[in-house]
């Protein structure tokens, strides 16, 4: 009988990509994947540590797995495991703790997994990202493809360089082999992921633009999406290529973090609001229908009320589709801990609510701007009895009547009218 493996990934798309890769490792060793809320023989939790809330959610996922099956083998990896392994080791029932640079080592011990009296902690040296190959399962239409890891920026509020190490990447030649394997498995869409994806090429003397050009020539993949890319690395040639190549979707995710130049300096970001606005306007002038999502952090030390209002007005003035709002959380070992004044937690919450309201308004307005259009959407298998869902090229959620023959197919959809839940339904 096959052993059962269950996964839970928290945080960024990169964590989900890595969890997918680990899934493939276990399946190749005769394991059967089951949902995380079911009883399994092995649980793998890929943790996040971007905020204290992320740490708490990671601990909750670990204890949930232990309660579900106390005799199961519990493997914890990810950024929280890298930064706070001793904290995790104090959770009774954990067997293995792998740092972010040692996730690939999990495969080497699959055959020898046993319950441990005390957790085994495998440290990380961040030497490479080899071994993080994509994996997939039946019924899915999109695959993550990790191409880069680590970051050299050391922003004042961020622990990613501590948790993931320096910027490094897989050479283009190896990435193309992975993309071909994904295509051969029937996937239609690839999401390119990394910590600082625009920094691609540092360890192989290549460039992100060259990677995009090479991927565009792969047969079988009909869609590519680029995950978060820093504004100062989102050069015009990259924007032009993404908007002009038929395989690349008009979908951008660009971290802003603050709409105040004073705060950007305190955060040690490598751009100002003028550059950021220029990038947004350049995209909009080339394609008014492109989806543009941005990241924003509120309540960072030094963010006075007046600087927050600067950020509010700047975000309001941008023609973007969505704002992903984060509330600042103190991170051990970061420079932001030395910055004053400290924003009270109650004020951080209030500022987050203000920015969320702005985001909801912009997202709704973007959807309304697409009403009456015809867009192509890639549809996935659905558990809903009557509807199945997909996303258009410019990341509009659309539903059609559930039909198995439409799984993993791209259909032209009429975006006629928004339903009460905020997405489009199309009859096809």
C-alpha positions as CSV (number, residue, x, y, z in Angstrom):
1,X,0.0,0.0,0.0
2,X,1.3,3.5,-0.9
3,X,2.2,5.8,2.0
4,X,0.3,9.1,2.1
5,X,2.0,12.5,1.9
6,X,0.3,15.8,2.6
7,X,1.7,19.3,2.1
8,X,0.9,22.8,3.3
9,X,2.7,25.9,1.9
10,X,2.4,29.3,3.4
11,X,3.3,32.7,2.0
12,X,4.7,33.5,-1.5
13,X,4.2,31.8,-4.8
14,X,7.8,30.6,-4.5
15,X,6.9,28.5,-1.5
16,X,4.0,26.9,-3.4
17,X,6.4,26.2,-6.3
18,X,8.8,24.5,-4.0
19,X,6.0,22.5,-2.3
20,X,5.0,21.3,-5.8
21,X,8.6,20.2,-6.4
22,X,8.7,18.3,-3.1
23,X,5.4,16.6,-4.0
24,X,7.0,15.2,-7.2
25,X,9.9,13.8,-5.1
26,X,7.6,11.9,-2.8
27,X,5.3,10.7,-5.6
28,X,8.4,9.3,-7.5
29,X,9.1,7.3,-4.3
30,X,5.7,5.6,-4.4
31,X,3.8,8.0,-2.1
32,X,0.2,9.1,-2.7
33,X,-0.7,12.8,-2.1
34,X,-3.7,13.5,0.0
35,X,-5.2,16.9,1.2
36,X,-3.5,18.5,4.2
37,X,-6.7,18.2,6.3
38,X,-6.7,14.4,5.9
39,X,-4.7,11.8,7.8
40,X,-1.3,11.2,6.2
41,X,1.8,9.2,7.0
42,X,4.1,12.2,6.3
43,X,3.3,15.9,6.5
44,X,5.5,18.6,4.9
45,X,4.9,22.2,6.0
46,X,6.7,24.8,3.9
47,X,6.7,27.8,6.2
48,X,6.8,31.6,5.8
49,X,8.3,34.2,8.1
50,X,7.6,37.5,6.3
51,X,5.6,38.7,9.4
52,X,5.0,37.5,13.0
53,X,1.5,36.5,11.8
54,X,3.2,34.2,9.2
55,X,5.2,32.6,11.9
56,X,2.1,32.0,13.9
57,X,0.3,30.5,10.9
58,X,3.2,28.3,10.3
59,X,3.1,27.0,13.9
60,X,-0.6,26.5,13.7
61,X,-0.2,24.4,10.5
62,X,2.5,22.3,12.2
63,X,0.4,21.6,15.3
64,X,-2.7,20.8,13.1
65,X,-0.7,18.1,11.3
66,X,0.5,16.6,14.6
67,X,-3.0,16.5,16.0
68,X,-4.4,14.9,12.8
69,X,-2.0,12.0,13.1
70,X,0.4,12.0,16.1
71,X,2.3,9.0,14.7
72,X,2.9,10.8,11.3
73,X,6.4,12.1,10.4
74,X,6.4,15.9,10.5
75,X,8.8,17.7,8.2
76,X,9.1,21.5,8.5
77,X,11.0,23.6,6.0
78,X,10.9,27.2,4.6
79,X,11.9,30.6,5.8
80,X,10.6,30.2,9.4
81,X,12.5,26.9,9.6
82,X,15.6,28.7,8.4
83,X,15.3,31.7,10.8
84,X,13.9,30.0,13.9
85,X,14.7,26.3,13.9
86,X,15.1,26.1,17.7
87,X,11.6,27.6,18.1
88,X,10.2,24.9,15.8
89,X,12.2,22.2,17.6
90,X,10.3,23.0,20.8
91,X,7.1,21.9,19.2
92,X,6.6,18.3,20.4
93,X,6.1,16.0,17.5
94,X,8.3,17.6,14.8
95,X,10.8,15.2,13.3
96,X,12.8,17.1,10.7
97,X,13.6,20.8,10.2
98,X,15.2,21.8,6.9
99,X,16.5,25.3,6.1
100,X,15.5,27.0,2.9
101,X,18.8,26.0,1.1
102,X,18.4,22.3,2.1
103,X,14.9,21.5,0.9
104,X,16.4,19.5,-1.9
105,X,18.0,17.3,0.7
106,X,14.6,16.0,1.8
107,X,14.5,13.7,-1.3
108,X,17.7,12.0,-0.1
109,X,16.1,10.8,3.1
110,X,12.7,9.8,1.9
111,X,13.5,6.1,2.1
112,X,14.8,6.5,5.7
113,X,12.1,8.7,7.3
114,X,11.4,7.6,10.8
115,X,9.9,9.3,13.9
116,X,12.6,11.1,15.9
117,X,13.0,11.5,19.7
118,X,14.4,14.9,19.1
119,X,14.0,16.9,15.8
120,X,16.8,16.7,13.3
121,X,17.9,20.2,12.2
122,X,19.5,20.4,8.8
123,X,21.2,23.8,8.4
124,X,21.4,25.8,5.2
125,X,24.4,27.1,3.3
126,X,22.6,28.7,0.3
127,X,25.1,27.4,-2.2
128,X,22.7,26.8,-5.1
129,X,19.1,26.2,-6.0
130,X,19.7,23.0,-7.9
131,X,17.1,20.3,-7.1
132,X,14.2,22.8,-7.0
133,X,12.6,21.4,-10.2
134,X,9.0,21.8,-11.0
135,X,6.5,19.1,-10.3
136,X,2.9,18.7,-11.2
137,X,-0.2,16.6,-10.6
138,X,-3.1,15.5,-12.8
139,X,-6.0,18.0,-13.2
140,X,-3.9,21.1,-13.0
141,X,-3.5,23.6,-15.8
142,X,-0.7,25.9,-14.5
143,X,2.7,25.0,-13.2
144,X,5.1,27.1,-11.2
145,X,8.7,27.3,-12.5
146,X,11.3,28.5,-10.0
147,X,14.1,30.3,-11.8
148,X,15.8,32.3,-9.1
149,X,16.3,32.5,-5.3
150,X,17.7,34.8,-2.7
151,X,18.2,38.6,-2.7
152,X,21.1,41.0,-2.2
153,X,19.0,44.2,-1.5
154,X,18.8,44.1,2.3
155,X,15.8,46.4,2.6
156,X,15.5,47.7,6.2
157,X,12.3,45.8,7.1
158,X,13.1,42.5,5.4
159,X,14.6,39.1,6.5
160,X,14.6,37.5,3.0
161,X,18.4,37.8,2.5
162,X,18.8,36.1,5.9
163,X,16.2,33.4,5.2
164,X,17.0,32.7,1.5
165,X,20.6,33.9,1.0
166,X,22.2,35.8,-1.8
167,X,20.7,36.1,-5.3
168,X,21.4,33.1,-7.5
169,X,19.7,31.4,-10.4
170,X,19.4,28.3,-12.6
171,X,21.1,28.6,-16.0
172,X,18.7,29.2,-18.9
173,X,19.6,25.9,-20.6
174,X,18.4,24.0,-17.6
175,X,15.3,26.1,-17.2
176,X,14.4,25.4,-20.8
177,X,14.6,21.6,-20.1
178,X,12.2,22.1,-17.2
179,X,9.8,24.1,-19.3
180,X,9.8,21.4,-22.0
181,X,9.1,18.8,-19.3
182,X,6.1,20.9,-18.1
183,X,4.8,21.2,-21.7
184,X,5.2,17.5,-22.2
185,X,3.0,16.9,-19.2
186,X,0.1,18.8,-20.7
187,X,0.3,22.1,-18.9
188,X,-0.8,25.2,-20.8
189,X,0.6,27.9,-18.5
190,X,3.8,28.5,-16.6
191,X,4.2,31.0,-13.7
192,X,7.8,32.2,-13.4
193,X,8.8,32.5,-9.8
194,X,11.7,33.7,-7.7
195,X,12.5,35.9,-4.7
196,X,14.0,38.8,-6.9
197,X,13.2,37.5,-10.3
198,X,14.4,40.6,-12.2
199,X,17.8,40.0,-10.7
200,X,18.0,36.8,-12.8
201,X,21.4,36.1,-14.3
202,X,23.9,37.0,-11.5
203,X,25.2,33.5,-11.1
204,X,25.1,32.5,-14.8
205,X,26.1,35.7,-16.6
206,X,22.8,35.9,-18.3
207,X,19.7,38.2,-18.1
208,X,16.0,38.0,-17.3
209,X,15.3,39.4,-20.8
210,X,17.3,36.6,-22.4
211,X,15.4,34.1,-20.3
212,X,12.0,35.4,-21.5
213,X,13.1,35.3,-25.1
214,X,14.2,31.7,-24.8
215,X,11.0,30.6,-23.0
216,X,8.9,32.2,-25.7
217,X,10.2,29.7,-28.2
218,X,9.1,26.6,-26.2
219,X,6.4,24.6,-28.0
220,X,3.4,23.4,-26.0
221,X,3.3,26.2,-23.5
222,X,0.7,28.8,-24.5
223,X,0.9,31.1,-21.6
224,X,3.5,32.6,-19.3
225,X,3.0,34.9,-16.3
226,X,5.8,36.7,-14.6
227,X,5.6,36.9,-10.8
228,X,6.7,39.9,-8.7
229,X,9.5,42.0,-10.3
230,X,11.2,45.1,-8.7
231,X,10.4,48.4,-10.5
232,X,14.0,49.3,-11.1
233,X,14.6,45.9,-12.8
234,X,11.4,46.1,-14.9
235,X,13.1,47.7,-17.9
236,X,11.2,48.9,-20.9
237,X,12.5,46.0,-23.1
238,X,11.0,43.6,-20.6
239,X,7.7,45.4,-20.6
240,X,7.7,45.6,-24.4
241,X,8.4,41.9,-24.7
242,X,5.7,40.8,-22.3
243,X,3.1,43.0,-23.9
244,X,4.0,42.1,-27.5
245,X,4.8,38.4,-27.3
246,X,1.6,36.3,-27.8
247,X,2.6,33.7,-25.1
248,X,3.2,36.3,-22.4
249,X,0.2,37.5,-20.5
250,X,-0.4,41.3,-19.9
251,X,-0.1,40.8,-16.2
252,X,2.4,42.6,-13.9
253,X,3.1,42.5,-10.2
254,X,5.3,45.3,-9.0
255,X,6.4,46.0,-5.4
256,X,5.9,49.6,-4.4
257,X,6.0,49.2,-0.6
258,X,5.4,53.0,0.0
259,X,4.2,55.9,-1.9
260,X,6.4,58.3,0.0
261,X,10.0,59.0,-1.1
262,X,11.0,59.6,2.4
263,X,9.8,56.2,3.4
264,X,11.4,54.5,0.4
265,X,14.7,55.9,1.6
266,X,14.2,54.6,5.1
267,X,13.2,51.2,3.7
268,X,16.4,51.2,1.6
269,X,14.5,50.7,-1.7
270,X,16.3,51.3,-4.9
271,X,13.9,53.6,-6.7
272,X,11.7,56.6,-6.0
273,X,8.0,57.3,-6.7
274,X,8.9,59.1,-10.0
275,X,10.5,55.9,-11.4
276,X,7.6,53.8,-10.2
277,X,5.0,56.1,-11.7
278,X,6.9,56.1,-15.0
279,X,6.8,52.3,-15.1
280,X,3.0,52.2,-14.5
281,X,2.4,54.9,-17.1
282,X,4.6,53.2,-19.6
283,X,2.6,49.9,-19.3
284,X,-0.7,51.7,-19.4
285,X,0.3,53.7,-22.6
286,X,1.1,50.4,-24.3
287,X,-1.8,48.4,-23.0
288,X,-4.8,49.9,-21.2
289,X,-6.2,46.5,-20.4
290,X,-3.1,45.0,-18.7
291,X,-3.5,43.9,-15.1
292,X,-1.1,45.7,-12.8
293,X,-0.9,44.6,-9.1
294,X,1.3,46.3,-6.6
295,X,2.6,45.5,-3.1
296,X,2.4,48.0,-0.2
297,X,3.5,47.9,3.4
298,X,1.9,50.1,6.1
299,X,3.1,51.0,9.5
300,X,6.9,50.6,8.9
301,X,8.9,52.5,11.6
302,X,9.3,56.1,10.6
303,X,6.0,56.3,8.8
304,X,4.4,59.4,10.3
305,X,0.8,60.3,9.7
306,X,1.9,62.8,7.0
307,X,4.1,60.3,5.2
308,X,1.3,57.8,5.3
309,X,-1.0,60.3,3.7
310,X,1.6,60.9,1.0
311,X,1.5,57.2,0.3
312,X,-2.3,57.2,0.2
313,X,-2.5,60.0,-2.3
314,X,0.2,58.5,-4.5
315,X,-1.5,55.1,-4.6
316,X,-4.8,56.7,-5.4
317,X,-3.2,58.5,-8.3
318,X,-1.9,55.3,-9.9
319,X,-3.8,53.5,-12.6
320,X,-3.4,50.0,-11.1
321,X,-5.7,47.0,-10.8
322,X,-5.0,45.8,-7.3
323,X,-3.0,46.6,-4.2
324,X,-1.7,43.8,-2.1
325,X,-1.5,45.3,1.4
326,X,0.9,44.1,4.1
327,X,0.9,45.3,7.7
328,X,4.5,45.8,9.1
329,X,5.7,43.3,11.6
330,X,9.0,43.6,13.5
331,X,11.6,41.2,12.2
332,X,14.6,40.2,14.2
333,X,17.9,41.2,12.7
334,X,16.5,44.0,10.5
335,X,17.6,47.6,10.4
336,X,14.0,48.9,10.8
337,X,14.1,48.0,14.5
338,X,16.4,51.0,15.0
339,X,14.1,53.5,13.2
340,X,11.7,55.9,15.1
341,X,8.9,56.6,15.6
342,X,7.3,53.2,16.0
343,X,3.8,53.0,14.6
344,X,1.3,51.6,17.2
345,X,-0.3,48.3,16.3
346,X,-3.8,49.9,16.4
347,X,-2.6,52.6,13.9
348,X,-1.1,49.9,11.6
349,X,-4.4,48.1,11.5
350,X,-6.3,51.4,10.7
351,X,-3.8,52.2,7.9
352,X,-4.2,48.7,6.5
353,X,-7.9,49.1,6.4
354,X,-7.6,52.4,4.5
355,X,-5.3,50.8,1.9
356,X,-7.5,47.7,1.6
357,X,-10.5,50.0,0.8
358,X,-8.4,51.7,-1.9
359,X,-7.4,48.3,-3.3
360,X,-11.0,47.0,-3.4
361,X,-12.1,50.1,-5.2
362,X,-9.4,49.9,-7.8
363,X,-9.9,46.2,-8.4
364,X,-13.7,46.7,-8.9
365,X,-13.0,49.6,-11.3
366,X,-10.6,47.5,-13.3
367,X,-13.2,44.7,-13.6
368,X,-15.8,47.3,-14.7
369,X,-13.4,48.6,-17.3
370,X,-13.3,45.1,-18.9
371,X,-17.0,44.7,-19.1
372,X,-18.2,44.1,-22.7
373,X,-14.9,42.7,-23.9
374,X,-14.0,39.3,-25.3
375,X,-11.0,37.8,-23.5
376,X,-9.3,34.4,-23.6
377,X,-9.4,32.4,-20.4
378,X,-7.7,29.1,-19.3
379,X,-10.1,26.9,-17.3
380,X,-9.3,24.5,-14.5
381,X,-11.0,21.5,-13.0
382,X,-13.7,22.6,-10.5
383,X,-15.4,21.0,-7.5
384,X,-18.4,23.3,-8.1
385,X,-21.4,21.4,-9.4
386,X,-22.5,23.9,-12.0
387,X,-19.6,26.3,-12.6
388,X,-15.9,26.0,-13.5
389,X,-13.4,28.9,-13.3
390,X,-10.6,30.4,-15.2
391,X,-8.6,33.5,-15.5
392,X,-8.3,35.7,-18.6
393,X,-5.0,36.7,-20.1
394,X,-5.2,39.9,-18.0
395,X,-6.2,38.1,-14.8
396,X,-9.9,38.5,-14.8
397,X,-11.8,35.8,-13.0
398,X,-14.5,34.3,-15.2
399,X,-16.9,31.3,-14.7
400,X,-18.6,29.1,-17.3
401,X,-21.0,26.1,-17.0
402,X,-19.0,23.2,-15.7
403,X,-18.0,20.9,-18.5
404,X,-15.1,18.3,-18.2
405,X,-14.2,18.8,-21.8
406,X,-13.2,22.4,-21.1
407,X,-10.6,21.5,-18.4
408,X,-7.2,22.7,-19.4
409,X,-8.5,24.5,-22.5
410,X,-8.4,28.2,-23.5
411,X,-11.8,29.7,-24.5
412,X,-12.9,33.1,-25.7
413,X,-15.3,34.5,-23.1
414,X,-17.7,37.4,-23.2
415,X,-17.3,39.6,-20.2
416,X,-20.9,40.8,-20.3
417,X,-21.9,41.4,-16.7
418,X,-20.4,41.2,-13.2
419,X,-22.3,38.9,-10.9
420,X,-22.9,39.8,-7.2
421,X,-19.8,37.9,-6.1
422,X,-17.6,40.2,-8.2
423,X,-16.6,38.1,-11.2
424,X,-17.9,37.5,-14.7
425,X,-20.0,34.6,-15.8
426,X,-19.9,33.6,-19.5
427,X,-22.0,31.2,-21.4
428,X,-19.3,30.3,-24.0
